[in-house]
Amino acid sequence: MKSQSFFIRLFSTLCALTLFAVQPGFAATKSVTKLKSAGRTANSIPNTILSGISAPTKTIGINGDFYIDTKNLNIYGPKSNNTWPAAISLRGTAGTDGKAGTPGVAGTDGKTITNASSSSGTPGPTGATGATGSPGLAGAVGAAGSSGSAGPAGPPGPAGSTGNTGATGAAGASGSLGVRVSELTPWTISTGTAGTGSEFAAFPILAANKKYVFTIMISATRSGNPGEIKGTIVLNSGLSGLRSSSITSYQTVNAAGSIITSEIMFQGSISVGVDADSMTLAVVDTTGHSSSDEISFTGITWLTEVGSIT
């Protein structure tokens, strides 16, 4: 279900890019010629975005069209000279494997204990010869003595000590997060003061020492007064790592008070410094007419991590 929702948002975005590509970063109101007969020709209707479950054949579409291969997640276009260009993948880059931890140091063997009871004492010096005594009387034969009991066994020596366990290896680095797509919470501007509006975090979490590419698409709807709406994006840290169409403005012209919707788009790259950062989007009503004619906004964002900064 999430995959179907992703392709619906992507299809809507690319349609908006095609319909509002009159000037970079500007939305424009384009009248559509009424078709006089069935069928598509390059002079009858604007270009569009096609899709299928395989690569497009040469007979599909007209010059200026785009085509999405929904099975292989590839996009082709725009078609030129009746030929489709090479496919561009919509998949995120694969993360790299983490580093293996280093083996622990082997423990040392325990020491062997020597049994001291096996050592012999040093012989004493020979004593002096005594005087010869007179012969004694022959004594009676004594009875045989009993056998002595066996001596106790000696205690076993202590066991050797166990070596220390090696340290655990460091965890491997995380792989790339790939493409992150999110919808902005709808908001409005209603002000009578020119140059005021609202701002919010378009990308609240940008990791340190990383590089990203991004796209922000906004739709603005109002019903009565004409006026100019201007949008800007900046890094909250104020660093100069942001590269994009950072300031875009467009004029909405309403005929006879009819409702009109205009588009505004930002594309570019971000190089984040040694600290984590975030991106802020600000939209203002430059004429201050929205106090009586509220401007409603919706939007969708794409963010892709493309590598570390070394």
N, C-alpha and C positions, 0 to 999 in steps of 0.2 A: 504493500500500500504506500510505503514511503517512497519507493522507486517511482511509482506512478505519479505521485505528487511532485517529485523532483522534475520529471520530464514535462509535466504541465507548466511548472514555473519557468523552466528553461525555454520551452516553446514560446510562452508569453513574452519573455524577455527578448528573445531574438526577433520576434514579430515587432516589438516596440523599437528595437534597433533599426529594423528595416524601414518602418514607417516614419521614423523621426531622424533619418540620416541626411537631411537637407544641408545642415551645417554642423560640424563637430561640436558636441556639448550643447546644441540648441534644439529645442523642440519647435516644431512648426505645424501650422494648420494647413493640410493639403486637401483640396477639393478632389473628389473622385468622379471620373467621367462615367456616366451611366452606360452600361453595356447595351449594345444594339442587337447582339446575337450571342448564342451560346459559345463556350470555348474560351481558352486563355490565349492572348497574344501579348507581345511586349508593349503594344500601344493601347491596350484596353483596360488593364488594371495594374495596380502597383505589384512589385515583386512580393514573394511570400516565402515561407519555410515549409518544406516537404519532409516526410519521414517514411521509413520503411525498415524491414528487418534484414536488409543487405545493402551493399554499396549501390549508388544510383547508376542507371544506364544512361547512355548519351541522349536518349529520346525523352528522358524525364526532365520537366521544368524548362524555364526560359532563362536567358542571360540575366544575371542579377539575383537569381533565387539562391536560397540555402537549402541544404538537405541533411537530416539527422538519421544515421544508421543506429536504430535503437537496440539492436542485438549486440553489436560490437562497440557501442558507445563512441562512435566517431562522428564528426561534423564535416561537411563539404560545403564550399562556397566562398565568395559568390561565383556562380557559373559565368564563364566568359568565353566568347567565340564558340558557343555551343558545346563547350567542353567543361567537365567538372575538374577542379584542381585536386591535388593530393589531400587525403583525409588528415584531420587534426584530432588527436585523441582527447576525450573528455575525462579520462581516468586520472587520479592523483598519482604521484610518484611513490614507489615502494620504499618502506623504511629499511634502514641498514641494520644488520645483525649486531647485537651487543658484544662487547669484548669478553673473552673467557677469563675467569679469575685465576690467580697464580696459585700453585700447589703449596700446602703448608710444609713447614720444616719438620723433618723426621726427628723423633725423640731419641735420646742417648740410652745405651744399655745400662742396667743396674750394676753396681759393684759387687764382686765376689768376696765373701767373708772367710778368712782363714781360721780354722779351728786351732786355738792356741794350746789345747791340751796335748797335742801330738809332739810338742817340743821337749827335748831332754835337758835335765839340769847339769851344771858343770861339776865333775867329780871333785871331792874334797882331797886334801893332802894326806899322804900315808903316815900313820902314827908310828911312834918309836917302839922298838921291840922290848917287851917286858922281861923281868927276871924269870928264870926257870923254877917252877914250883916243885914240891915233892909229889910223887905219884899218889893219887887218891885211891880210895877203895872202889872196887868195881860196883857200879850201881845196878839195881834190878831193871829188867827190860820193861819199859813203859807201854801202856796200852796204845793202840793205833788211834790217832785223832780223826774226827769226822771231817768230811770234805767241806770246804768253805763255799758259800753261795756266790752266784755270778754277780758281778757289779752291774749297776743300772746303765742303760744305754744313754749316750750323750744326746742333748737336745739338737733338732735340726737348725741349720743356719737360716737367717732371715732372707726373704725373697728380694730380688732386685727391684728398683723403682721404675715406674712407667714414664716414658718420654712425654713432653708437652704436645698438645694438639696444634696443628698449623692454623694460621689465621684464615678467615673466610675471604674469598676473592671479591673485588668490587663489582657491583651490578653494571651490566652493559647499558649503553646510552639508548634512549627511546628513538624509535623510527619516526618518519614524517607523519603528520596527522592527515595528510591528503586534503581534499576540498571540503570546506565547511560552508554549508548553505543555510541561511536563516532569514526569517521574515521579520521586518521591523514592526513594532507595535504601532498601529495607526494613530495619528495625531492631527491637530488642527492649529491654524494661526488665525487669531481674531484681534486686530490691533488698528488703532487710528493714528499711530505714530510711525512715520516712515522709518525704515531701516531697523525695525524690531521684529522678533519672531521667536524661535525656539531652537534648542540644541540638545543633543543627547549622544551617548557613546554608541557609535556604529559597530566598532570592534573593541569590546571592553578588555580583552586579555590578549596581549602581544608579548611573547616570551623574549627575554634578553638575548642579545647576540644572534638573532634570527632574521631572515629575510622572507617577505611575503609578497604575493601579488593579489590584487583585489579588484572587485567590481561592485558598485552600488547603483541600483536602479530605483528611482523614486517617481511616483505618479501624483500629480497635484490636480485637484478638481475644484472649480468655483462656478457660480451660476450667473453673476451679474456684471460687476465692474471689470473693465480691463485693468491690467497692471503688470508690474514686473516683479518676479520672484528670483532671489539670488541665493545660491547655496555655496558653502565653503566647507572644507575638511582640513583638520590640523591634528598633529600629534599632541597629546596633553602635556608632554614634557617640553614642548617647544623646540625640539631638536629638528635638524634639517634633513632627516632621513626619508621624508615623504617625497615621492616623485609621481605626479599625476596631473590630470586636468583639475587642479585644486579649487579653482573658482569658475563657476558656470552660472549664467543667468539667461533668462528667456522672457519674452513678452507674451502674455495671454490676451487674445483679442476675441471678445464675445459679441456675436451678432444678435441684436434684438433680445439681449438677456438670456440667450440659450446657454445650457450647461456645456462646459468644455473641459476636457482633461488634457494636460500636457505632461511631458516626460522630461526627467533630468537624470543624467548618468555620469558617474565618476569611474575612471579606470586608472590603475597605476601600480606602483610598488612601494614597499616600506622596508627600510633598513633600521632595525631597532638597536639601540646602544647597549651599554653594560647593565642597564636596569630595565625591568619590565615596563611596558608602555601601553597606551590605548589611543584609539582614534575617535575624535569628536566630529559629528556632522552638525552644521548650523544652517538653518533656512530662515530667511527674513523676507518680509513684505516691504519692498523698497518705496512703494507709494503710500502705504498706510490706508488702503481702501478696504481691508478685510474686516474692519470693525462692524460694517453693515453687510459684508459679503464674505463669509467665512471660507477659508481655504482648507480643504481636507487632503491629507497625505497618507499614502501607503508606500511600502518599499520592500525590497529583497536584497540580500548581500551575498557575495561569494568571496571566500578567503582561502588561499592556498599557501602553505609553507613550502618554500623552494630551496631551503638550505641554511647552513650556519654561516656566520660571518667570521672569517679568520684574519 
